Amino acid sequence: MPPDRRLVSASPAASSSAPSPPTPSEETPLLLAAARTTDLENGVPRTSASASSSPPSSLPSSASKSPSRGNKDTSSTTTLFPRNQIMLLCYARMTEPIAFFSIFPFIAAMVARNGSLPSSDVGLYSGVIESVFSLVQTLVLMPWSRLADRIGRKPALVLSLCGTAVCPALFGLATSIPQMLAFRCLAGLFSASGLIIRTMIAEKTTTTTTTTTTTNTISPSSSSSEEGHHHHHHHHHHQQQQQQQALAFSWFAFAGNVGILLGPIVGGALAEPALQYPRFFGRSRFLAAYPYALPGFAVAAVSASAAIVALVYLEETLPPAKTRCKPAATTTTTTTNNHPTNHNDNDNDNHHRGADAAAAAAAAAGQEEAPQIDSSNDSSSTHHGNASAEVAVAEAEAAAAMTTWQLIKAPGVAAALWIYSHVMFLAFAFTAILPVALYTPVDIGGLGLSSVQISAYMAAQGASQALWLLLAFPLLQRRLGTRGVLYACALVYPLFFVGYILMNLLLRDGSGPAMAWFWIIGPLVALVGPGVSMAFTGVQLALNDAAPAVHLLGTLNAIALTCTGAIRSVVPGAATALYAVGVRNQIVWGHLAWLILLPIAMALFFCLKWLRSST
């Protein structure tokens, strides 16, 4: 009678001796069942298994003739980088910063016109109108994440983009300060596209590899060799995932920077068109009555086009409900024909393997791959394996239903959120201080640049940042890992801030050697310093790695962006006020704000040790 062929898993930690329990860093795919099927879901091959009661099949003739020889048939399928989908998401990504920053060139003039306010009060109301956007966004990100989990990423994104299209147009038509506040709040209410796009990019680059191996052998050493092969394959697949995410989020960050660049250009170029371009718009009564409507309509058109493109061409990334509790990125199936010499030992071994898998299910359910369940040739051990599989699935489903607080307390999540918020704090503070420092006269602590020089400086810095994100980051992340890149950025951040202090001191000195050093340090600060922007992409990847499960990326990103919104609503105003106090009172020669940022930047290096080593 031909021997039975049953499905067993090849755990990386398994050997001929009793296996050790899998750790969260091990890549151990969940295998359930006795028959496998392969289907395509969103263009990604997935292997699923279900229990089968079909009779055992016979071995091929070649195998039966030489049972001592292991016959292997290994196939591997890996998805390619979803370039088109990532580019569509990056286009949609640009809309939110364009809408947010487009009002900056004309917000003060619009407040003065609509409120009939003196110049001394314009800054206060302008700051309030700019801040309410971030405050409302902070409050609605979590509900948006739940909505995206419920109805899907694509419908939620399209809805957010539609709101982003309507609100700028309404804001441009506002004729009073209360209307401006209301429409700005409405814009914040729909500003969830960045959250949803982050989640979709993470899910798009969480590729699936299907590997099928058929082995007919009686040699324990051959089985161990197969396990080593699968472990190597899984490790390679995990590295490929990280490289794809690094590239995708580099484009994501670049798209955000493009939006930040285009927003003020659109707002400044199209505001008050009847005055700026009287030859074309001088006779328009509508544009004379609503001088800020045209930039609002332009931003609305960009957002509407992104909504249409997303609706027509974008693919859904949220897994079906029945598979969300099994976030396996890799599925491996091995068909083995063994002749155990000790029936009882084999049964006992499978009993321990099933227990190990069930015990690790809750922890491993959040990893990119779930634990393996091993079945033996014996019908009793098969029963143990199937029972353990059912326990593992039940515990994985329980882990999938965790609350927001449970998610924050999950291993590595709180540390990733802290690092993310820390980097965003430094970024928002620097972004707020930079234009003021560039404009401030040299003798009181700034660089004393003209408007044209400030534009040229910021353009050069923006171009440098784009090159760091698109070219340097993927290479450095591949060589150093996400954690290594973050450590490098943490080392450079304090030097970056010190550079602005040194440039001012050298300009104050004004001597020949001082000016020579200025032209050495200045380009380094302007062109090399923006390399710290790689930390923005790095913390996003670290956040993705910390997610207990793929389907929880939306909720985790919502928590992170909620923290970001709270920081953005407070830090820029506080940073500029601190800089103004230092300059006005000449505290530390006007460098008070930079000196306060220095220890905060240094602390980032020490906080990074909390990140999980898997990043």
Secondary structure as UniProt FT lines:
FT   STRAND          6..8
FT   TURN            12..13
FT   TURN            24..25
FT   STRAND          35..41
FT   TURN            42..43
FT   STRAND          44..50
FT   HELIX           61..65
FT   TURN            67..68
FT   STRAND          71..78
FT   HELIX           83..101
FT   TURN            102..106
FT   HELIX           107..115
FT   HELIX           119..151
FT   HELIX           153..172
FT   HELIX           177..189
FT   HELIX           193..204
FT   STRAND          209..216
FT   HELIX           220..270
FT   HELIX           273..276
FT   HELIX           278..281
FT   TURN            282..283
FT   HELIX           285..289
FT   TURN            291..292
FT   HELIX           293..313
FT   HELIX           321..323
FT   TURN            324..325
FT   STRAND          330..337
FT   HELIX           343..364
FT   TURN            365..366
FT   HELIX           379..400
FT   HELIX           404..409
FT   TURN            411..412
FT   HELIX           413..439
FT   HELIX           442..444
FT   HELIX           451..467
FT   HELIX           468..472
FT   HELIX           473..509
FT   HELIX           512..523
FT   HELIX           524..528
FT   HELIX           529..533
FT   HELIX           534..546
FT   HELIX           550..552
FT   HELIX           553..568
FT   TURN            569..570
FT   HELIX           571..585
FT   HELIX           587..590
FT   HELIX           592..607
FT   HELIX           608..610
FT   TURN            613..614
//
